[in-house]
Amino acid sequence: MTKSHLFMLLKTPALLLADPGSANRRFVGQLALAAWFLFGVSAIELLAQTSPTIDFSTCTEITAADGEEIEYEFDQTLGTSQEIDPFGPTPHEVVAQMIKMAKVTKDDVVYDLGSGDGRIPIAAAKQAGARGVGIELRSELVEESRETAEQEGVADRVKFFEADFFEKDLSEATVVLLYLYPRTLLGLRSKLLSELPPGARIVAYNYGIEGWPRDDERPVDNAETYFNGILYYWVVPANVSGSWKGTIETELGETHSFTLQLSQCFQKVNGKVLRGEREMALKDVRLRGDRLHFSLDLPGDESLQLVATADGHQMKGHARRAGPDTQGQLSETRIQWQAKRDPATKTSIDPAQN
């Protein structure tokens, strides 16, 4: 088969599926689509040296691939010489805006680490109907929090623990609201990433988490003090790092195998697909919670758009094609795919842990 013949074969599904006027034409299109995927991945050698080589070794290289750098923005000496941060209550106006930014609902479990007088868990219960958990070392503040919860009528929805939050399991939390000094937030970084479920939301007031790029930030209005401040927002990413053995099945029941290699630093992901000795770099990679999106460039100015949900060492999703003959729209044909990770290849997504 010549290169020009292969090119036409790869273009065929776009031409046929653009006009689903008959069952026969749709069937032929599905058949061509199967061939398109099979040859589209392996035909990378015909495109020769168009795909970049990716080094999966360090977090710095991942961010550099996105044209960004992780900056260390905060002075970790900020604070006092005390072992714990001094108590400084979050203004009530700010608490309300933190709850709004985190999109707290009645289905959430909201944790406040260093909960002070308990105003954040209590407000989450009153304003959104959520369950609240406060963790505080100072016994007098824990007792005050419990009394306030009783007075506000939400004692059945909030709990306060006299404990070190570095020692408490955070896996129940779906939202974490924080007002802590930078050095403490930095110390919490790996714990938040490893214990919180993918998709959990974090909002911190005034200070960010050093090294971890935030997903959003916004100024806050605060009439209670002269200092308005900033809210920082993160969505906890699933850890999708490692080597995944995948299969993709067409509507005709044909199954094709491939290897997906992913390198991850926080929510930043790079990767490539391997099929035999051939490889193809992933494009437009996005990870939001447990939802992974990426695309593969194929001959004929077409691409395969893939989506998957990660659950531990399993990943399942679907793929659709897009190209000039679909006017930028995804095709109606969905290709199911799944992958399983070799647990030994998983690495920490916090570079401090590697």
Secondary structure, 3 states (H helix, E strand, C coil): CCHHHHHHHHHHHHHHHCCCCCHHHHHHHHHHHHHHHHHHHHHHHCCCCCCCCCCCCCHHHHHHHCCCCCCCCCCCCCCCCCCCCCCCCCCHHHHHHHHHHCCCCCCCEEEEECCCCCHHHHHHHHHHCCEEEEEECCHHHHHHHHHHHHHCCCCCCEEEEECCCCCCCCCCCCEEEECCCHHHHHHHHHHHHHHCCCCCEEEEECCCCCCCCCCEEEECCCCCCCCCCEEEEEECCCCCCEEEEEEEECCCCCEEEEEEEEEEECCEEEEEEEECCEEEECEEEEEECCEEEEEEEECCCEEEEEEEEEECCEEEEEEEEECHHHCCCCCCCCEEEEEEECHHHCCCCCHHHC
